[in-house]
Amino acid sequence: MLTDSDTRALGRTGIRVLPLGIGTNKWRGADRAAVGETYRTVIAAGPCMIDTAEVYRSERVVGDCLRADPGPALTATKFAPLPGRTSPRRLMRGLDASLARLGVRAVDLYYVHFPLPWVDVRVFGDGLIEAVKSGKARAVGVANFGAEQMRRIADHLARSGIPLAANQVHYSLLKRKAESNGVLDACRELDVALVAYFPLASGRLTRQSEHDRTRALLTLLAEIARAHDASISQVALNWLLARDPHVIPIPGATKPQHAKANLASLSWRLSEAEFDAIDRASADRR
Ligand SMILES: NC(=O)c1ccc[n+]([C@@H]2O[C@H](COP(=O)([O-])OP(=O)(O)OC[C@H]3O[C@@H](n4cnc5c(N)ncnc54)[C@H](OP(=O)(O)O)[C@@H]3O)[C@@H](O)[C@H]2O)c1
């Protein structure tokens, strides 16, 4: 039985998820049996957020997994606001097509995948409001939004009584911009989840490196990993989890052993001294 401390809040939506989700942007081209096993591994752990998007072309693969066993999975997908697809009506059409591919009546979280500088975020806000009111999305979020854009859309949604659940942004020990550009602060202030994509820097934070710019950090991660009988990737994920309770990393994995290893990072914690040492070693990446 999971308690509140085993899960994290998706903003103020009332929805709670495992502190680690899983990214599926490589599921389409991957070995199907391995992907199926990967999916079963994460849902066996609890309400894992399965992250997809219409542009990843992995929604059908995720749909196959859900059809085989929905379990406690939470499904998150994204609308791509490409030029010419910028009205609430187009967003709802995009959502309907995603629901058909996923084979579900509603998604748990529906994001706008990125902002378009020339389109007022309230236009997307109206689409997201309709997504919730129609019952086709339990919660809504944005991805790759700056702090100001996030505040504006959160304010617009709030006028309809809908909380902004999440902002999904690039965040890892090698990419700490969310800490300096106001996004992490805005997530704290507005109580919005910061869903971290590329949390393993596309695999660079899973193994030691001879690269000058990352060698020292990865050597430190390896030392700390050894002390916990853990792996470098577990240390990298644990650091993000310890950074702030709003952070929910979504490491991508197509292999069950990778998903299992990542979930194992939830069973131990970094000491304060270890957290600080990693913080200093990656500080130039802020
Ligand atoms: N919102 C956006 O604009 C946006 C943009 C990009 C990505 N995303 C989302 O973020 C997710 C994560 O991104 P990502 O998958 O590209 O990068 P990532 O999570 O930083 O790294 C994934 C890579 O690390 C490997 N890996 C995972 N766990 C491992 C472990 N324990 N040991 C060794 N290797 C391990 C994976 O290998 P295997 O595949 O072999 O298991 C894969 O090659 C995506 O799937 C997607 O859902 C969102």
The ligand as an SDF file (V2000), in Angstrom:
LIG
                    3D

 48 52  0  0  0  0  0  0  0  0999 V2000
    8.5870   17.8240  -23.5820 N   0  0  0  0  0  0  0  0  0  0  0  0
    9.5840   17.7510  -24.4220 C   0  0  0  0  0  0  0  0  0  0  0  0
    9.8150   18.6580  -25.2360 O   0  0  0  0  0  0  0  0  0  0  0  0
   10.4490   16.5370  -24.3890 C   0  0  0  0  0  0  0  0  0  0  0  0
   11.6150   16.5090  -25.1610 C   0  0  0  0  0  0  0  0  0  0  0  0
   12.3870   15.3640  -25.1030 C   0  0  0  0  0  0  0  0  0  0  0  0
   12.0180   14.2790  -24.2960 C   0  0  0  0  0  0  0  0  0  0  0  0
   10.8610   14.3450  -23.5860 N   0  0  0  0  0  0  0  0  0  0  0  0
   10.3960   13.2040  -22.7280 C   0  0  0  0  0  0  0  0  0  0  0  0
   11.4320   12.8870  -21.8130 O   0  0  0  0  0  0  0  0  0  0  0  0
   11.6720   11.4830  -21.8440 C   0  0  0  0  0  0  0  0  0  0  0  0
   13.1170   11.2020  -21.4610 C   0  0  0  0  0  0  0  0  0  0  0  0
   14.0140   11.6040  -22.4800 O   0  0  0  0  0  0  0  0  0  0  0  0
   15.0480   10.5900  -23.1530 P   0  0  0  0  0  0  0  0  0  0  0  0
   14.4920    9.2090  -23.0310 O   0  0  0  0  0  0  0  0  0  0  0  0
   15.3470   11.0220  -24.5320 O   0  0  0  0  0  0  0  0  0  0  0  0
   16.3680   10.8220  -22.3030 O   0  0  0  0  0  0  0  0  0  0  0  0
   16.8510   10.3630  -20.8610 P   0  0  0  0  0  0  0  0  0  0  0  0
   15.7330    9.9270  -19.9960 O   0  0  0  0  0  0  0  0  0  0  0  0
   17.7480   11.4240  -20.3560 O   0  0  0  0  0  0  0  0  0  0  0  0
   17.7760    9.0990  -21.2010 O   0  0  0  0  0  0  0  0  0  0  0  0
   17.2600    7.9300  -21.7480 C   0  0  0  0  0  0  0  0  0  0  0  0
   18.4140    7.0630  -22.1970 C   0  0  0  0  0  0  0  0  0  0  0  0
   19.0780    6.5400  -21.0550 O   0  0  0  0  0  0  0  0  0  0  0  0
   19.0280    5.1240  -21.0910 C   0  0  0  0  0  0  0  0  0  0  0  0
   18.7580    4.6580  -19.7400 N   0  0  0  0  0  0  0  0  0  0  0  0
   17.6500    4.8630  -18.9910 C   0  0  0  0  0  0  0  0  0  0  0  0
   17.7990    4.3080  -17.7720 N   0  0  0  0  0  0  0  0  0  0  0  0
   19.0230    3.7360  -17.7540 C   0  0  0  0  0  0  0  0  0  0  0  0
   19.7370    3.0020  -16.7830 C   0  0  0  0  0  0  0  0  0  0  0  0
   19.2150    2.7580  -15.5830 N   0  0  0  0  0  0  0  0  0  0  0  0
   20.9780    2.5400  -17.0990 N   0  0  0  0  0  0  0  0  0  0  0  0
   21.5310    2.7920  -18.3160 C   0  0  0  0  0  0  0  0  0  0  0  0
   20.8940    3.4860  -19.2810 N   0  0  0  0  0  0  0  0  0  0  0  0
   19.6470    3.9410  -18.9990 C   0  0  0  0  0  0  0  0  0  0  0  0
   17.9230    4.7330  -22.0440 C   0  0  0  0  0  0  0  0  0  0  0  0
   18.2480    3.4800  -22.6110 O   0  0  0  0  0  0  0  0  0  0  0  0
   17.1930    2.3900  -23.1680 P   0  0  0  0  0  0  0  0  0  0  0  0
   16.2470    3.1040  -24.0890 O   0  0  0  0  0  0  0  0  0  0  0  0
   18.1020    1.4370  -23.8310 O   0  0  0  0  0  0  0  0  0  0  0  0
   16.4570    1.7820  -21.9870 O   0  0  0  0  0  0  0  0  0  0  0  0
   17.9880    5.8930  -23.0460 C   0  0  0  0  0  0  0  0  0  0  0  0
   18.9970    5.6670  -24.0130 O   0  0  0  0  0  0  0  0  0  0  0  0
   11.3090   11.0860  -23.2730 C   0  0  0  0  0  0  0  0  0  0  0  0
   11.0590    9.7070  -23.4030 O   0  0  0  0  0  0  0  0  0  0  0  0
   10.0870   11.9280  -23.4930 C   0  0  0  0  0  0  0  0  0  0  0  0
    8.9410   11.2800  -22.9690 O   0  0  0  0  0  0  0  0  0  0  0  0
   10.1030   15.4550  -23.6130 C   0  0  0  0  0  0  0  0  0  0  0  0
  1  2  1  0
  2  3  2  0
  2  4  1  0
  4  5  1  0
  4 48  2  0
  5  6  2  0
  6  7  1  0
  7  8  2  0
  8  9  1  0
  8 48  1  0
  9 10  1  0
  9 46  1  0
 10 11  1  0
 11 12  1  0
 11 44  1  0
 12 13  1  0
 13 14  1  0
 14 15  2  0
 14 16  1  0
 14 17  1  0
 17 18  1  0
 18 19  2  0
 18 20  1  0
 18 21  1  0
 21 22  1  0
 22 23  1  0
 23 24  1  0
 23 42  1  0
 24 25  1  0
 25 26  1  0
 25 36  1  0
 26 27  1  0
 26 35  1  0
 27 28  2  0
 28 29  1  0
 29 30  1  0
 29 35  2  0
 30 31  1  0
 30 32  2  0
 32 33  1  0
 33 34  2  0
 34 35  1  0
 36 37  1  0
 36 42  1  0
 37 38  1  0
 38 39  2  0
 38 40  1  0
 38 41  1  0
 42 43  1  0
 44 45  1  0
 44 46  1  0
 46 47  1  0
M  CHG  2   8   1  16  -1
M  END
$$$$
